Amino acid sequence: MFSKEEELDYKELKRKLAVYDEMKRIEMDRIALRDQELDDIKEAEERAYQEAFEEAFKKGQEEVAEEVARNLLKEGYEIEWIAEVTGLSKEQMEKLRETNFFCLKINRDLKQSLLSRI
């Protein structure tokens, strides 16, 4: 059938093919791992973007509610009613009222000071 030399060549060829197949498998595993890592990074970026967007949206809603509450406070509406309408807590309303009162006092004092210079 095969000579000794041909049999050795065949065994060597078979060994080289096995090494090649193993190298190919390792490379495919490496590519799959890289692809999975890229997918994980993409998912993490998407989650971070979504969380940042939701946080910014919520903060924007809170700022609008506070602005509405400030305006209603200036108009003399009751804190309990404003809290109910805006969804702000009574504690937040008290803080806004104190801040509003302080700002109004500063504005009044500033106006009086400016008028006294005229």
C-alpha positions as CSV (number, residue, x, y, z in Angstrom):
1,M,0.0,0.0,0.0
2,F,2.0,2.9,1.3
3,S,5.7,3.0,1.7
4,K,7.2,3.9,5.0
5,E,8.0,7.3,3.8
6,E,4.5,7.9,2.5
7,E,3.0,6.7,5.7
8,L,5.2,9.2,7.7
9,D,4.2,12.0,5.3
10,Y,0.6,11.1,5.8
11,K,0.9,11.1,9.6
12,E,2.8,14.5,9.4
13,L,0.1,15.9,7.2
14,K,-2.6,14.6,9.5
15,R,-0.8,16.1,12.5
16,K,-0.5,19.5,10.7
17,L,-4.2,19.4,9.9
18,A,-5.1,18.8,13.5
19,V,-2.9,21.7,14.6
20,Y,-4.5,23.9,11.9
21,D,-8.0,22.8,13.1
22,E,-7.1,23.6,16.7
23,M,-5.6,27.0,15.7
24,K,-8.7,27.8,13.7
25,R,-11.0,26.8,16.6
26,I,-9.0,29.0,19.0
27,E,-9.3,31.9,16.6
28,M,-13.0,31.4,16.2
29,D,-13.3,31.4,20.0
30,R,-11.3,34.5,20.2
31,I,-13.5,36.3,17.7
32,A,-16.7,35.1,19.5
33,L,-15.3,36.4,22.8
34,R,-14.4,39.7,21.2
35,D,-17.9,40.0,19.7
36,Q,-19.4,39.2,23.1
37,E,-17.3,41.8,24.8
38,L,-18.3,44.4,22.1
39,D,-22.0,43.5,22.7
40,D,-21.5,43.8,26.4
41,I,-19.9,47.2,26.0
42,K,-22.7,48.3,23.7
43,E,-25.4,47.2,26.1
44,A,-23.6,49.0,29.0
45,E,-23.4,52.2,27.0
46,E,-27.1,51.9,26.1
47,R,-28.1,51.3,29.7
48,A,-25.9,54.3,30.8
49,Y,-27.5,56.5,28.2
50,Q,-31.0,55.4,29.1
51,E,-30.4,56.0,32.8
52,A,-28.8,59.4,32.2
53,F,-31.8,60.3,30.0
54,E,-34.3,59.2,32.6
55,E,-32.5,61.0,35.3
56,A,-32.3,64.2,33.3
57,F,-36.0,63.9,32.3
58,K,-37.0,63.4,36.0
59,K,-34.8,66.4,37.0
60,G,-36.4,68.5,34.3
61,Q,-39.9,67.5,35.5
62,E,-38.9,68.4,39.1
63,E,-37.5,71.8,38.0
64,V,-40.8,72.6,36.2
65,A,-42.9,71.5,39.2
66,E,-40.7,73.7,41.4
67,E,-41.1,76.7,39.1
68,V,-44.8,76.3,38.9
69,A,-44.9,76.0,42.7
70,R,-42.8,79.2,43.1
71,N,-45.2,81.1,40.8
72,L,-48.2,79.8,42.7
73,L,-46.6,80.7,46.0
74,K,-46.1,84.2,44.7
75,E,-49.8,84.4,43.9
76,G,-50.6,83.4,47.5
77,Y,-52.0,79.9,47.0
78,E,-52.0,77.5,49.9
79,I,-49.0,75.2,50.3
80,E,-51.1,72.0,50.7
81,W,-53.0,72.7,47.4
82,I,-49.8,73.5,45.5
83,A,-48.1,70.3,46.8
84,E,-51.2,68.3,45.6
85,V,-51.2,70.0,42.2
86,T,-47.4,69.8,41.5
87,G,-46.7,66.5,43.2
88,L,-44.1,68.1,45.4
89,S,-43.9,67.1,49.1
90,K,-44.9,69.5,51.8
91,E,-41.2,69.6,52.9
92,Q,-40.2,70.7,49.4
93,M,-42.9,73.3,49.5
94,E,-41.7,74.7,52.8
95,K,-38.2,74.9,51.4
96,L,-39.4,76.7,48.3
97,R,-41.5,79.1,50.4
98,E,-38.5,79.9,52.6
99,T,-36.3,80.4,49.5
100,N,-39.1,82.4,47.8
101,F,-39.6,84.6,50.9
102,F,-35.8,85.2,51.1
103,C,-35.6,86.2,47.4
104,L,-38.7,88.4,47.7
105,K,-37.2,90.1,50.8
106,I,-33.9,90.7,49.0
107,N,-35.7,92.1,45.9
108,R,-37.8,94.4,48.1
109,D,-34.7,95.6,50.0
110,L,-32.8,96.1,46.8
111,K,-35.7,98.1,45.3
112,Q,-35.9,100.3,48.4
113,S,-32.2,100.8,48.3
114,L,-32.2,101.8,44.7
115,L,-35.2,104.1,45.1
116,S,-33.5,105.8,48.1
117,R,-30.6,106.7,45.9
118,I,-32.8,108.6,43.4
